[in-house]
Amino acid sequence: MENLVEFELHIRVGTPKTAVSRRLAAEAVAAAKLAEQGHLIRLWKTPDESRALGLFRADTRAELDAFLADLPLYDWMHMTVTVLGPHPNDPGAPQEMPGP
């Protein structure tokens, strides 16, 4: 199952810059690991860099929630998850060959 996850980062005022830097570095490592495992497919940022969008693959919503909860920035993020399904007009979907 594929999921589009929108992330909005909210770092508390007064958080030490070293703590922010440490978590941002750990987040990059966590994202790379999820990508290597085939769970994080794509990651984008909005032009104003206020949000990020990620395309995730998970077998269940519980599995996705576990991936997200393990992210180092989790408690600083507001996330919106949209479960994606196939669309009959998707130009990127595999096409069935017509029968004989």
Phi and psi restraints in degrees (range 20) as a CNS / XPLOR table:
assign (resid 1 and name C) (resid 2 and name N)
       (resid 2 and name CA) (resid 2 and name C) 1.0 -101.8 20.0 2
assign (resid 2 and name N) (resid 2 and name CA)
       (resid 2 and name C) (resid 3 and name N) 1.0 146.0 20.0 2
assign (resid 2 and name C) (resid 3 and name N)
       (resid 3 and name CA) (resid 3 and name C) 1.0 -137.4 20.0 2
assign (resid 3 and name N) (resid 3 and name CA)
       (resid 3 and name C) (resid 4 and name N) 1.0 135.4 20.0 2
assign (resid 3 and name C) (resid 4 and name N)
       (resid 4 and name CA) (resid 4 and name C) 1.0 -97.1 20.0 2
assign (resid 4 and name N) (resid 4 and name CA)
       (resid 4 and name C) (resid 5 and name N) 1.0 121.6 20.0 2
assign (resid 4 and name C) (resid 5 and name N)
       (resid 5 and name CA) (resid 5 and name C) 1.0 -115.6 20.0 2
assign (resid 5 and name N) (resid 5 and name CA)
       (resid 5 and name C) (resid 6 and name N) 1.0 124.5 20.0 2
assign (resid 5 and name C) (resid 6 and name N)
       (resid 6 and name CA) (resid 6 and name C) 1.0 -99.8 20.0 2
assign (resid 6 and name N) (resid 6 and name CA)
       (resid 6 and name C) (resid 7 and name N) 1.0 128.4 20.0 2
assign (resid 6 and name C) (resid 7 and name N)
       (resid 7 and name CA) (resid 7 and name C) 1.0 -113.9 20.0 2
assign (resid 7 and name N) (resid 7 and name CA)
       (resid 7 and name C) (resid 8 and name N) 1.0 134.0 20.0 2
assign (resid 7 and name C) (resid 8 and name N)
       (resid 8 and name CA) (resid 8 and name C) 1.0 -127.2 20.0 2
assign (resid 8 and name N) (resid 8 and name CA)
       (resid 8 and name C) (resid 9 and name N) 1.0 121.7 20.0 2
assign (resid 8 and name C) (resid 9 and name N)
       (resid 9 and name CA) (resid 9 and name C) 1.0 -89.1 20.0 2
assign (resid 9 and name N) (resid 9 and name CA)
       (resid 9 and name C) (resid 10 and name N) 1.0 131.0 20.0 2
assign (resid 9 and name C) (resid 10 and name N)
       (resid 10 and name CA) (resid 10 and name C) 1.0 -130.0 20.0 2
assign (resid 10 and name N) (resid 10 and name CA)
       (resid 10 and name C) (resid 11 and name N) 1.0 93.6 20.0 2
assign (resid 10 and name C) (resid 11 and name N)
       (resid 11 and name CA) (resid 11 and name C) 1.0 -88.7 20.0 2
assign (resid 11 and name N) (resid 11 and name CA)
       (resid 11 and name C) (resid 12 and name N) 1.0 129.6 20.0 2
assign (resid 11 and name C) (resid 12 and name N)
       (resid 12 and name CA) (resid 12 and name C) 1.0 -64.0 20.0 2
assign (resid 12 and name N) (resid 12 and name CA)
       (resid 12 and name C) (resid 13 and name N) 1.0 138.3 20.0 2
assign (resid 12 and name C) (resid 13 and name N)
       (resid 13 and name CA) (resid 13 and name C) 1.0 -59.1 20.0 2
assign (resid 13 and name N) (resid 13 and name CA)
       (resid 13 and name C) (resid 14 and name N) 1.0 134.9 20.0 2
assign (resid 13 and name C) (resid 14 and name N)
       (resid 14 and name CA) (resid 14 and name C) 1.0 94.0 20.0 2
assign (resid 14 and name N) (resid 14 and name CA)
       (resid 14 and name C) (resid 15 and name N) 1.0 -3.6 20.0 2
assign (resid 14 and name C) (resid 15 and name N)
       (resid 15 and name CA) (resid 15 and name C) 1.0 -67.4 20.0 2
assign (resid 15 and name N) (resid 15 and name CA)
       (resid 15 and name C) (resid 16 and name N) 1.0 128.1 20.0 2
assign (resid 15 and name C) (resid 16 and name N)
       (resid 16 and name CA) (resid 16 and name C) 1.0 -58.9 20.0 2
assign (resid 16 and name N) (resid 16 and name CA)
       (resid 16 and name C) (resid 17 and name N) 1.0 139.8 20.0 2
assign (resid 16 and name C) (resid 17 and name N)
       (resid 17 and name CA) (resid 17 and name C) 1.0 -59.2 20.0 2
assign (resid 17 and name N) (resid 17 and name CA)
       (resid 17 and name C) (resid 18 and name N) 1.0 -32.9 20.0 2
assign (resid 17 and name C) (resid 18 and name N)
       (resid 18 and name CA) (resid 18 and name C) 1.0 -65.6 20.0 2
assign (resid 18 and name N) (resid 18 and name CA)
       (resid 18 and name C) (resid 19 and name N) 1.0 -37.0 20.0 2
assign (resid 18 and name C) (resid 19 and name N)
       (resid 19 and name CA) (resid 19 and name C) 1.0 -67.4 20.0 2
assign (resid 19 and name N) (resid 19 and name CA)
       (resid 19 and name C) (resid 20 and name N) 1.0 -40.5 20.0 2
assign (resid 19 and name C) (resid 20 and name N)
       (resid 20 and name CA) (resid 20 and name C) 1.0 -63.9 20.0 2
assign (resid 20 and name N) (resid 20 and name CA)
       (resid 20 and name C) (resid 21 and name N) 1.0 -47.7 20.0 2
assign (resid 20 and name C) (resid 21 and name N)
       (resid 21 and name CA) (resid 21 and name C) 1.0 -60.0 20.0 2
assign (resid 21 and name N) (resid 21 and name CA)
       (resid 21 and name C) (resid 22 and name N) 1.0 -42.5 20.0 2
assign (resid 21 and name C) (resid 22 and name N)
       (resid 22 and name CA) (resid 22 and name C) 1.0 -62.5 20.0 2
assign (resid 22 and name N) (resid 22 and name CA)
       (resid 22 and name C) (resid 23 and name N) 1.0 -45.6 20.0 2
assign (resid 22 and name C) (resid 23 and name N)
       (resid 23 and name CA) (resid 23 and name C) 1.0 -69.1 20.0 2
assign (resid 23 and name N) (resid 23 and name CA)
       (resid 23 and name C) (resid 24 and name N) 1.0 -38.2 20.0 2
assign (resid 23 and name C) (resid 24 and name N)
       (resid 24 and name CA) (resid 24 and name C) 1.0 -62.4 20.0 2
assign (resid 24 and name N) (resid 24 and name CA)
       (resid 24 and name C) (resid 25 and name N) 1.0 -41.0 20.0 2
assign (resid 24 and name C) (resid 25 and name N)
       (resid 25 and name CA) (resid 25 and name C) 1.0 -65.4 20.0 2
assign (resid 25 and name N) (resid 25 and name CA)
       (resid 25 and name C) (resid 26 and name N) 1.0 -42.3 20.0 2
assign (resid 25 and name C) (resid 26 and name N)
       (resid 26 and name CA) (resid 26 and name C) 1.0 -65.6 20.0 2
assign (resid 26 and name N) (resid 26 and name CA)
       (resid 26 and name C) (resid 27 and name N) 1.0 -33.9 20.0 2
assign (resid 26 and name C) (resid 27 and name N)
       (resid 27 and name CA) (resid 27 and name C) 1.0 -64.5 20.0 2
assign (resid 27 and name N) (resid 27 and name CA)
       (resid 27 and name C) (resid 28 and name N) 1.0 -40.4 20.0 2
assign (resid 27 and name C) (resid 28 and name N)
       (resid 28 and name CA) (resid 28 and name C) 1.0 -62.9 20.0 2
assign (resid 28 and name N) (resid 28 and name CA)
       (resid 28 and name C) (resid 29 and name N) 1.0 -40.5 20.0 2
assign (resid 28 and name C) (resid 29 and name N)
       (resid 29 and name CA) (resid 29 and name C) 1.0 -65.4 20.0 2
assign (resid 29 and name N) (resid 29 and name CA)
       (resid 29 and name C) (resid 30 and name N) 1.0 -43.5 20.0 2
assign (resid 29 and name C) (resid 30 and name N)
       (resid 30 and name CA) (resid 30 and name C) 1.0 -63.7 20.0 2
assign (resid 30 and name N) (resid 30 and name CA)
       (resid 30 and name C) (resid 31 and name N) 1.0 -41.4 20.0 2
assign (resid 30 and name C) (resid 31 and name N)
       (resid 31 and name CA) (resid 31 and name C) 1.0 -63.6 20.0 2
assign (resid 31 and name N) (resid 31 and name CA)
       (resid 31 and name C) (resid 32 and name N) 1.0 -42.5 20.0 2
assign (resid 31 and name C) (resid 32 and name N)
       (resid 32 and name CA) (resid 32 and name C) 1.0 -62.1 20.0 2
assign (resid 32 and name N) (resid 32 and name CA)
       (resid 32 and name C) (resid 33 and name N) 1.0 -39.0 20.0 2
assign (resid 32 and name C) (resid 33 and name N)
       (resid 33 and name CA) (resid 33 and name C) 1.0 -66.5 20.0 2
assign (resid 33 and name N) (resid 33 and name CA)
       (resid 33 and name C) (resid 34 and name N) 1.0 -43.8 20.0 2
assign (resid 33 and name C) (resid 34 and name N)
       (resid 34 and name CA) (resid 34 and name C) 1.0 -63.1 20.0 2
assign (resid 34 and name N) (resid 34 and name CA)
       (resid 34 and name C) (resid 35 and name N) 1.0 -38.1 20.0 2
assign (resid 34 and name C) (resid 35 and name N)
       (resid 35 and name CA) (resid 35 and name C) 1.0 -65.8 20.0 2
assign (resid 35 and name N) (resid 35 and name CA)
       (resid 35 and name C) (resid 36 and name N) 1.0 -43.1 20.0 2
assign (resid 35 and name C) (resid 36 and name N)
       (resid 36 and name CA) (resid 36 and name C) 1.0 -61.3 20.0 2
assign (resid 36 and name N) (resid 36 and name CA)
       (resid 36 and name C) (resid 37 and name N) 1.0 -35.1 20.0 2
assign (resid 36 and name C) (resid 37 and name N)
       (resid 37 and name CA) (resid 37 and name C) 1.0 -81.0 20.0 2
assign (resid 37 and name N) (resid 37 and name CA)
       (resid 37 and name C) (resid 38 and name N) 1.0 -5.6 20.0 2
assign (resid 37 and name C) (resid 38 and name N)
       (resid 38 and name CA) (resid 38 and name C) 1.0 85.8 20.0 2
assign (resid 38 and name N) (resid 38 and name CA)
       (resid 38 and name C) (resid 39 and name N) 1.0 13.4 20.0 2
assign (resid 38 and name C) (resid 39 and name N)
       (resid 39 and name CA) (resid 39 and name C) 1.0 -94.9 20.0 2
assign (resid 39 and name N) (resid 39 and name CA)
       (resid 39 and name C) (resid 40 and name N) 1.0 -34.7 20.0 2
assign (resid 39 and name C) (resid 40 and name N)
       (resid 40 and name CA) (resid 40 and name C) 1.0 -100.4 20.0 2
assign (resid 40 and name N) (resid 40 and name CA)
       (resid 40 and name C) (resid 41 and name N) 1.0 112.5 20.0 2
assign (resid 40 and name C) (resid 41 and name N)
       (resid 41 and name CA) (resid 41 and name C) 1.0 -91.0 20.0 2
assign (resid 41 and name N) (resid 41 and name CA)
       (resid 41 and name C) (resid 42 and name N) 1.0 -47.0 20.0 2
assign (resid 41 and name C) (resid 42 and name N)
       (resid 42 and name CA) (resid 42 and name C) 1.0 -146.1 20.0 2
assign (resid 42 and name N) (resid 42 and name CA)
       (resid 42 and name C) (resid 43 and name N) 1.0 157.8 20.0 2
assign (resid 42 and name C) (resid 43 and name N)
       (resid 43 and name CA) (resid 43 and name C) 1.0 -146.3 20.0 2
assign (resid 43 and name N) (resid 43 and name CA)
       (resid 43 and name C) (resid 44 and name N) 1.0 129.7 20.0 2
assign (resid 43 and name C) (resid 44 and name N)
       (resid 44 and name CA) (resid 44 and name C) 1.0 -129.0 20.0 2
assign (resid 44 and name N) (resid 44 and name CA)
       (resid 44 and name C) (resid 45 and name N) 1.0 161.1 20.0 2
assign (resid 44 and name C) (resid 45 and name N)
       (resid 45 and name CA) (resid 45 and name C) 1.0 -121.1 20.0 2
assign (resid 45 and name N) (resid 45 and name CA)
       (resid 45 and name C) (resid 46 and name N) 1.0 153.6 20.0 2
assign (resid 45 and name C) (resid 46 and name N)
       (resid 46 and name CA) (resid 46 and name C) 1.0 -76.4 20.0 2
assign (resid 46 and name N) (resid 46 and name CA)
       (resid 46 and name C) (resid 47 and name N) 1.0 156.9 20.0 2
assign (resid 46 and name C) (resid 47 and name N)
       (resid 47 and name CA) (resid 47 and name C) 1.0 -54.7 20.0 2
assign (resid 47 and name N) (resid 47 and name CA)
       (resid 47 and name C) (resid 48 and name N) 1.0 -34.2 20.0 2
assign (resid 47 and name C) (resid 48 and name N)
       (resid 48 and name CA) (resid 48 and name C) 1.0 -85.5 20.0 2
assign (resid 48 and name N) (resid 48 and name CA)
       (resid 48 and name C) (resid 49 and name N) 1.0 0.7 20.0 2
assign (resid 48 and name C) (resid 49 and name N)
       (resid 49 and name CA) (resid 49 and name C) 1.0 60.4 20.0 2
assign (resid 49 and name N) (resid 49 and name CA)
       (resid 49 and name C) (resid 50 and name N) 1.0 20.9 20.0 2
assign (resid 49 and name C) (resid 50 and name N)
       (resid 50 and name CA) (resid 50 and name C) 1.0 -85.4 20.0 2
assign (resid 50 and name N) (resid 50 and name CA)
       (resid 50 and name C) (resid 51 and name N) 1.0 -18.5 20.0 2
assign (resid 50 and name C) (resid 51 and name N)
       (resid 51 and name CA) (resid 51 and name C) 1.0 -139.7 20.0 2
assign (resid 51 and name N) (resid 51 and name CA)
       (resid 51 and name C) (resid 52 and name N) 1.0 162.1 20.0 2
assign (resid 51 and name C) (resid 52 and name N)
       (resid 52 and name CA) (resid 52 and name C) 1.0 -128.3 20.0 2
assign (resid 52 and name N) (resid 52 and name CA)
       (resid 52 and name C) (resid 53 and name N) 1.0 152.6 20.0 2
assign (resid 52 and name C) (resid 53 and name N)
       (resid 53 and name CA) (resid 53 and name C) 1.0 -125.2 20.0 2
assign (resid 53 and name N) (resid 53 and name CA)
       (resid 53 and name C) (resid 54 and name N) 1.0 132.5 20.0 2
assign (resid 53 and name C) (resid 54 and name N)
       (resid 54 and name CA) (resid 54 and name C) 1.0 -127.0 20.0 2
assign (resid 54 and name N) (resid 54 and name CA)
       (resid 54 and name C) (resid 55 and name N) 1.0 139.8 20.0 2
assign (resid 54 and name C) (resid 55 and name N)
       (resid 55 and name CA) (resid 55 and name C) 1.0 -101.2 20.0 2
assign (resid 55 and name N) (resid 55 and name CA)
       (resid 55 and name C) (resid 56 and name N) 1.0 114.8 20.0 2
assign (resid 55 and name C) (resid 56 and name N)
       (resid 56 and name CA) (resid 56 and name C) 1.0 -114.7 20.0 2
assign (resid 56 and name N) (resid 56 and name CA)
       (resid 56 and name C) (resid 57 and name N) 1.0 149.4 20.0 2
assign (resid 56 and name C) (resid 57 and name N)
       (resid 57 and name CA) (resid 57 and name C) 1.0 -119.5 20.0 2
assign (resid 57 and name N) (resid 57 and name CA)
       (resid 57 and name C) (resid 58 and name N) 1.0 127.8 20.0 2
assign (resid 57 and name C) (resid 58 and name N)
       (resid 58 and name CA) (resid 58 and name C) 1.0 -147.7 20.0 2
assign (resid 58 and name N) (resid 58 and name CA)
       (resid 58 and name C) (resid 59 and name N) 1.0 151.9 20.0 2
assign (resid 58 and name C) (resid 59 and name N)
       (resid 59 and name CA) (resid 59 and name C) 1.0 -72.6 20.0 2
assign (resid 59 and name N) (resid 59 and name CA)
       (resid 59 and name C) (resid 60 and name N) 1.0 -32.8 20.0 2
assign (resid 59 and name C) (resid 60 and name N)
       (resid 60 and name CA) (resid 60 and name C) 1.0 -142.1 20.0 2
assign (resid 60 and name N) (resid 60 and name CA)
       (resid 60 and name C) (resid 61 and name N) 1.0 165.3 20.0 2
assign (resid 60 and name C) (resid 61 and name N)
       (resid 61 and name CA) (resid 61 and name C) 1.0 -65.1 20.0 2
assign (resid 61 and name N) (resid 61 and name CA)
       (resid 61 and name C) (resid 62 and name N) 1.0 -35.8 20.0 2
assign (resid 61 and name C) (resid 62 and name N)
       (resid 62 and name CA) (resid 62 and name C) 1.0 -62.4 20.0 2
assign (resid 62 and name N) (resid 62 and name CA)
       (resid 62 and name C) (resid 63 and name N) 1.0 -39.8 20.0 2
assign (resid 62 and name C) (resid 63 and name N)
       (resid 63 and name CA) (resid 63 and name C) 1.0 -65.1 20.0 2
assign (resid 63 and name N) (resid 63 and name CA)
       (resid 63 and name C) (resid 64 and name N) 1.0 -44.3 20.0 2
assign (resid 63 and name C) (resid 64 and name N)
       (resid 64 and name CA) (resid 64 and name C) 1.0 -60.0 20.0 2
assign (resid 64 and name N) (resid 64 and name CA)
       (resid 64 and name C) (resid 65 and name N) 1.0 -46.9 20.0 2
assign (resid 64 and name C) (resid 65 and name N)
       (resid 65 and name CA) (resid 65 and name C) 1.0 -58.2 20.0 2
assign (resid 65 and name N) (resid 65 and name CA)
       (resid 65 and name C) (resid 66 and name N) 1.0 -37.6 20.0 2
assign (resid 65 and name C) (resid 66 and name N)
       (resid 66 and name CA) (resid 66 and name C) 1.0 -66.8 20.0 2
assign (resid 66 and name N) (resid 66 and name CA)
       (resid 66 and name C) (resid 67 and name N) 1.0 -42.7 20.0 2
assign (resid 66 and name C) (resid 67 and name N)
       (resid 67 and name CA) (resid 67 and name C) 1.0 -57.8 20.0 2
assign (resid 67 and name N) (resid 67 and name CA)
       (resid 67 and name C) (resid 68 and name N) 1.0 -47.8 20.0 2
assign (resid 67 and name C) (resid 68 and name N)
       (resid 68 and name CA) (resid 68 and name C) 1.0 -66.9 20.0 2
assign (resid 68 and name N) (resid 68 and name CA)
       (resid 68 and name C) (resid 69 and name N) 1.0 -41.0 20.0 2
assign (resid 68 and name C) (resid 69 and name N)
       (resid 69 and name CA) (resid 69 and name C) 1.0 -65.2 20.0 2
assign (resid 69 and name N) (resid 69 and name CA)
       (resid 69 and name C) (resid 70 and name N) 1.0 -24.4 20.0 2
assign (resid 69 and name C) (resid 70 and name N)
       (resid 70 and name CA) (resid 70 and name C) 1.0 -83.4 20.0 2
assign (resid 70 and name N) (resid 70 and name CA)
       (resid 70 and name C) (resid 71 and name N) 1.0 -7.8 20.0 2
assign (resid 70 and name C) (resid 71 and name N)
       (resid 71 and name CA) (resid 71 and name C) 1.0 -67.6 20.0 2
assign (resid 71 and name N) (resid 71 and name CA)
       (resid 71 and name C) (resid 72 and name N) 1.0 136.9 20.0 2
assign (resid 71 and name C) (resid 72 and name N)
       (resid 72 and name CA) (resid 72 and name C) 1.0 -59.7 20.0 2
assign (resid 72 and name N) (resid 72 and name CA)
       (resid 72 and name C) (resid 73 and name N) 1.0 -26.2 20.0 2
assign (resid 72 and name C) (resid 73 and name N)
       (resid 73 and name CA) (resid 73 and name C) 1.0 -94.8 20.0 2
assign (resid 73 and name N) (resid 73 and name CA)
       (resid 73 and name C) (resid 74 and name N) 1.0 5.9 20.0 2
assign (resid 73 and name C) (resid 74 and name N)
       (resid 74 and name CA) (resid 74 and name C) 1.0 -49.5 20.0 2
assign (resid 74 and name N) (resid 74 and name CA)
       (resid 74 and name C) (resid 75 and name N) 1.0 -48.1 20.0 2
assign (resid 74 and name C) (resid 75 and name N)
       (resid 75 and name CA) (resid 75 and name C) 1.0 -76.7 20.0 2
assign (resid 75 and name N) (resid 75 and name CA)
       (resid 75 and name C) (resid 76 and name N) 1.0 -1.4 20.0 2
assign (resid 75 and name C) (resid 76 and name N)
       (resid 76 and name CA) (resid 76 and name C) 1.0 -107.2 20.0 2
assign (resid 76 and name N) (resid 76 and name CA)
       (resid 76 and name C) (resid 77 and name N) 1.0 3.4 20.0 2
assign (resid 76 and name C) (resid 77 and name N)
       (resid 77 and name CA) (resid 77 and name C) 1.0 -115.7 20.0 2
assign (resid 77 and name N) (resid 77 and name CA)
       (resid 77 and name C) (resid 78 and name N) 1.0 145.0 20.0 2
assign (resid 77 and name C) (resid 78 and name N)
       (resid 78 and name CA) (resid 78 and name C) 1.0 -103.3 20.0 2
assign (resid 78 and name N) (resid 78 and name CA)
       (resid 78 and name C) (resid 79 and name N) 1.0 129.0 20.0 2
assign (resid 78 and name C) (resid 79 and name N)
       (resid 79 and name CA) (resid 79 and name C) 1.0 -124.0 20.0 2
assign (resid 79 and name N) (resid 79 and name CA)
       (resid 79 and name C) (resid 80 and name N) 1.0 143.8 20.0 2
assign (resid 79 and name C) (resid 80 and name N)
       (resid 80 and name CA) (resid 80 and name C) 1.0 -124.2 20.0 2
assign (resid 80 and name N) (resid 80 and name CA)
       (resid 80 and name C) (resid 81 and name N) 1.0 125.5 20.0 2
assign (resid 80 and name C) (resid 81 and name N)
       (resid 81 and name CA) (resid 81 and name C) 1.0 -108.3 20.0 2
assign (resid 81 and name N) (resid 81 and name CA)
       (resid 81 and name C) (resid 82 and name N) 1.0 130.6 20.0 2
assign (resid 81 and name C) (resid 82 and name N)
       (resid 82 and name CA) (resid 82 and name C) 1.0 -119.3 20.0 2
assign (resid 82 and name N) (resid 82 and name CA)
       (resid 82 and name C) (resid 83 and name N) 1.0 116.9 20.0 2
assign (resid 82 and name C) (resid 83 and name N)
       (resid 83 and name CA) (resid 83 and name C) 1.0 -75.6 20.0 2
assign (resid 83 and name N) (resid 83 and name CA)
       (resid 83 and name C) (resid 84 and name N) 1.0 132.9 20.0 2
assign (resid 83 and name C) (resid 84 and name N)
       (resid 84 and name CA) (resid 84 and name C) 1.0 -106.9 20.0 2
assign (resid 84 and name N) (resid 84 and name CA)
       (resid 84 and name C) (resid 85 and name N) 1.0 143.9 20.0 2
assign (resid 84 and name C) (resid 85 and name N)
       (resid 85 and name CA) (resid 85 and name C) 1.0 -129.7 20.0 2
assign (resid 85 and name N) (resid 85 and name CA)
       (resid 85 and name C) (resid 86 and name N) 1.0 167.5 20.0 2
assign (resid 85 and name C) (resid 86 and name N)
       (resid 86 and name CA) (resid 86 and name C) 1.0 -67.4 20.0 2
assign (resid 86 and name N) (resid 86 and name CA)
       (resid 86 and name C) (resid 87 and name N) 1.0 149.1 20.0 2
assign (resid 86 and name C) (resid 87 and name N)
       (resid 87 and name CA) (resid 87 and name C) 1.0 -119.4 20.0 2
assign (resid 87 and name N) (resid 87 and name CA)
       (resid 87 and name C) (resid 88 and name N) 1.0 136.9 20.0 2
assign (resid 87 and name C) (resid 88 and name N)
       (resid 88 and name CA) (resid 88 and name C) 1.0 -64.3 20.0 2
assign (resid 88 and name N) (resid 88 and name CA)
       (resid 88 and name C) (resid 89 and name N) 1.0 -20.0 20.0 2
assign (resid 88 and name C) (resid 89 and name N)
       (resid 89 and name CA) (resid 89 and name C) 1.0 -105.2 20.0 2
assign (resid 89 and name N) (resid 89 and name CA)
       (resid 89 and name C) (resid 90 and name N) 1.0 16.2 20.0 2
assign (resid 89 and name C) (resid 90 and name N)
       (resid 90 and name CA) (resid 90 and name C) 1.0 -65.8 20.0 2
assign (resid 90 and name N) (resid 90 and name CA)
       (resid 90 and name C) (resid 91 and name N) 1.0 115.3 20.0 2
assign (resid 90 and name C) (resid 91 and name N)
       (resid 91 and name CA) (resid 91 and name C) 1.0 -69.8 20.0 2
assign (resid 91 and name N) (resid 91 and name CA)
       (resid 91 and name C) (resid 92 and name N) 1.0 -15.0 20.0 2
assign (resid 91 and name C) (resid 92 and name N)
       (resid 92 and name CA) (resid 92 and name C) 1.0 -94.9 20.0 2
assign (resid 92 and name N) (resid 92 and name CA)
       (resid 92 and name C) (resid 93 and name N) 1.0 -5.0 20.0 2
assign (resid 92 and name C) (resid 93 and name N)
       (resid 93 and name CA) (resid 93 and name C) 1.0 -75.7 20.0 2
assign (resid 93 and name N) (resid 93 and name CA)
       (resid 93 and name C) (resid 94 and name N) 1.0 148.0 20.0 2
assign (resid 93 and name C) (resid 94 and name N)
       (resid 94 and name CA) (resid 94 and name C) 1.0 -59.7 20.0 2
assign (resid 94 and name N) (resid 94 and name CA)
       (resid 94 and name C) (resid 95 and name N) 1.0 137.7 20.0 2
assign (resid 94 and name C) (resid 95 and name N)
       (resid 95 and name CA) (resid 95 and name C) 1.0 -94.9 20.0 2
assign (resid 95 and name N) (resid 95 and name CA)
       (resid 95 and name C) (resid 96 and name N) 1.0 136.6 20.0 2
assign (resid 95 and name C) (resid 96 and name N)
       (resid 96 and name CA) (resid 96 and name C) 1.0 -78.0 20.0 2
assign (resid 96 and name N) (resid 96 and name CA)
       (resid 96 and name C) (resid 97 and name N) 1.0 140.1 20.0 2
assign (resid 96 and name C) (resid 97 and name N)
       (resid 97 and name CA) (resid 97 and name C) 1.0 -79.8 20.0 2
assign (resid 97 and name N) (resid 97 and name CA)
       (resid 97 and name C) (resid 98 and name N) 1.0 136.7 20.0 2
assign (resid 97 and name C) (resid 98 and name N)
       (resid 98 and name CA) (resid 98 and name C) 1.0 -64.5 20.0 2
assign (resid 98 and name N) (resid 98 and name CA)
       (resid 98 and name C) (resid 99 and name N) 1.0 145.2 20.0 2
assign (resid 98 and name C) (resid 99 and name N)
       (resid 99 and name CA) (resid 99 and name C) 1.0 -69.9 20.0 2
assign (resid 99 and name N) (resid 99 and name CA)
       (resid 99 and name C) (resid 100 and name N) 1.0 168.5 20.0 2
